[in-house]
Amino acid sequence: MGAQPFFDFVSKLRDAQIVSPVSSEVLTYDAAVARWKNSTGGGGGGGGPGFVTGEIPSGNINGVNKDYVTGSVFIVGSLVVYANGLRMRSGPDYVVTGSQNFQMVTPLTTGDNLIIDYRT
């Protein structure tokens, strides 16, 4: 069955907001870029880090390629990688190779799914 119904639901969100119970940050879903963004900040400087959730990184999933690129520069230590719905571990499963790049230790094969979350 897969997770497609969830992604269909998320793709239809417009102006949705959630509040973190821990940090009280307000996140607003920006459907144009399919990302959650921090909207807590006040006046002049923009609000703090943003959140990107459920992004599909650039890169071929073909059993050979191991290199992937995120849509935005991410904060060091914030990248979370999911392969086929399982959270991968930094080090044993993937390595960050740049401010927008990471490499899987073992290449994913055709039909596998790769999704990432991170802070900007």
Buried (B, 14 or more C-beta within 10 A) or exposed (E): EEEEEEBEEBEEBEEEEEEEEEEEBBBBBBEEEBBBBBBBBEEEEEBEBBBBBBBBBEBEBEEEEBBBEBBBEBEEEBBBBBBBEEEBEEEEBBEBEEEBBBBBEEBBEEEEBBBBBBBB
